[in-house]
Amino acid sequence: MNPVPTAPEAVPALAPAAAEETAAALARDARRERRAALALALPALLLVGLVALLPTLWLFGLSLVEGESLSLAHYRRLIEEESYRRIFWTTFEIAAVVTLLAAVLGYPLAYWLSRLSEPWAGLGLVLVLVPFWTSLLVRTYAWLVLLQRRGLVNQWLLALGLIEEPLRLVHNWTGTVIGMLHILLPFLVLPTYASLKAIDPAYPAAAASLGASPVKAFWTVLFPLSLPGLLAGCLLVFVLALGFYVTPAILGGGRVLMVAMKVQENAGLYLDWGAASALAVVLLLATLVIFALLARLVPIERLLVGRS
């Protein structure tokens, strides 16, 4: 008579079948969870499709219509006419300058706030967010009052003897950049602050214990770890600056023409929805290309959350 196999001898024969059954059960659970998550997200996806995707497709369709036929005339006009190239150059130039200045001014502010104790840091963040409590239009007109030839800025500079005649600070490129920088600066400070606050204080302390000076510890430890938050803030500022309309229209005085202003002019003044749609589509595609290029440098999830 063959001996009855003991438990240790029977386990190897039963283990593969049990493992396969467990894997199949886990796979079923995963599929069920994905279906449940999709069902929960379906209303939001439908809403996004209705308010964002369909209007974008509608604009794209309008940009391909010239008269009563399909045509690429609007896109050819964007390429061939010098005025359109100049408008796009001005738009991207101003957006890049505003982003650079926001990074130069916003990063030290975010770093300083991240080093404060909790009560003072909270107060600092409230002060950073105060501009959001005021209408963008009101803030823009406030800068118009401050920067005009008889405004407070020129009066102070004249009183201090720093200038001999009032500076031209509005209705030009300079006033547009100043107004946009003030409005967009909080969008860089907040993600940068979050990234700096998430860094473990033990890291710079470890660098100091290894002989690094405070400056070297900052550039070799803190700055690289906070870079995702800084890039996320720069991306926000740059993308928002590309679509600005109110501030350039008021502080630029008609001398600084950006893409959003040209879209409004084509649609509202000339009733040329095809040309306006083509401008909007090209600006959207350019923004997506910039976002994709930046995402190749930094993983997209790190850009979105602004953390290392």
URNORWO-V585048 format. One record per residue. N is the residue number from 1. SS is DSSP state (H for helix, E for strand, - for the rest). Layout:
{{N | SS} {N | SS}}
This chain:
{{1 | -} {2 | -} {3 | -} {4 | -} {5 | -} {6 | -} {7 | H} {8 | H} {9 | H} {10 | H} {11 | H} {12 | H} {13 | H} {14 | H} {15 | H} {16 | H} {17 | H} {18 | H} {19 | H} {20 | H} {21 | H} {22 | H} {23 | H} {24 | H} {25 | H} {26 | H} {27 | H} {28 | H} {29 | H} {30 | H} {31 | H} {32 | H} {33 | H} {34 | H} {35 | H} {36 | H} {37 | H} {38 | H} {39 | H} {40 | H} {41 | H} {42 | H} {43 | H} {44 | H} {45 | H} {46 | H} {47 | H} {48 | H} {49 | H} {50 | H} {51 | H} {52 | H} {53 | H} {54 | H} {55 | H} {56 | H} {57 | H} {58 | H} {59 | H} {60 | H} {61 | H} {62 | H} {63 | H} {64 | -} {65 | E} {66 | E} {67 | -} {68 | -} {69 | E} {70 | E} {71 | -} {72 | -} {73 | H} {74 | H} {75 | H} {76 | H} {77 | H} {78 | H} {79 | H} {80 | H} {81 | -} {82 | H} {83 | H} {84 | H} {85 | H} {86 | H} {87 | H} {88 | H} {89 | H} {90 | H} {91 | H} {92 | H} {93 | H} {94 | H} {95 | H} {96 | H} {97 | H} {98 | H} {99 | H} {100 | H} {101 | H} {102 | H} {103 | H} {104 | H} {105 | H} {106 | H} {107 | H} {108 | H} {109 | H} {110 | H} {111 | H} {112 | H} {113 | H} {114 | H} {115 | H} {116 | -} {117 | -} {118 | H} {119 | H} {120 | H} {121 | H} {122 | H} {123 | H} {124 | H} {125 | H} {126 | H} {127 | H} {128 | H} {129 | H} {130 | H} {131 | H} {132 | H} {133 | H} {134 | -} {135 | -} {136 | H} {137 | H} {138 | H} {139 | H} {140 | H} {141 | H} {142 | H} {143 | H} {144 | H} {145 | H} {146 | H} {147 | H} {148 | -} {149 | -} {150 | -} {151 | -} {152 | H} {153 | H} {154 | H} {155 | H} {156 | H} {157 | H} {158 | H} {159 | H} {160 | -} {161 | -} {162 | -} {163 | -} {164 | -} {165 | -} {166 | -} {167 | -} {168 | -} {169 | -} {170 | -} {171 | -} {172 | -} {173 | H} {174 | H} {175 | H} {176 | H} {177 | H} {178 | H} {179 | H} {180 | H} {181 | H} {182 | H} {183 | H} {184 | H} {185 | H} {186 | H} {187 | H} {188 | H} {189 | H} {190 | H} {191 | H} {192 | H} {193 | H} {194 | H} {195 | H} {196 | H} {197 | H} {198 | -} {199 | -} {200 | -} {201 | H} {202 | H} {203 | H} {204 | H} {205 | H} {206 | H} {207 | H} {208 | H} {209 | H} {210 | -} {211 | -} {212 | -} {213 | -} {214 | H} {215 | H} {216 | H} {217 | H} {218 | H} {219 | H} {220 | H} {221 | H} {222 | H} {223 | H} {224 | H} {225 | H} {226 | H} {227 | H} {228 | H} {229 | H} {230 | H} {231 | H} {232 | H} {233 | H} {234 | H} {235 | H} {236 | H} {237 | H} {238 | H} {239 | H} {240 | H} {241 | H} {242 | H} {243 | -} {244 | -} {245 | -} {246 | H} {247 | H} {248 | H} {249 | H} {250 | H} {251 | H} {252 | -} {253 | -} {254 | -} {255 | -} {256 | -} {257 | -} {258 | -} {259 | H} {260 | H} {261 | H} {262 | H} {263 | H} {264 | H} {265 | H} {266 | H} {267 | H} {268 | H} {269 | H} {270 | -} {271 | -} {272 | -} {273 | H} {274 | H} {275 | H} {276 | H} {277 | H} {278 | H} {279 | H} {280 | H} {281 | H} {282 | H} {283 | H} {284 | H} {285 | H} {286 | H} {287 | H} {288 | H} {289 | H} {290 | H} {291 | H} {292 | H} {293 | H} {294 | H} {295 | H} {296 | H} {297 | H} {298 | -} {299 | -} {300 | H} {301 | H} {302 | H} {303 | H} {304 | H} {305 | H} {306 | -} {307 | -} {308 | -}}
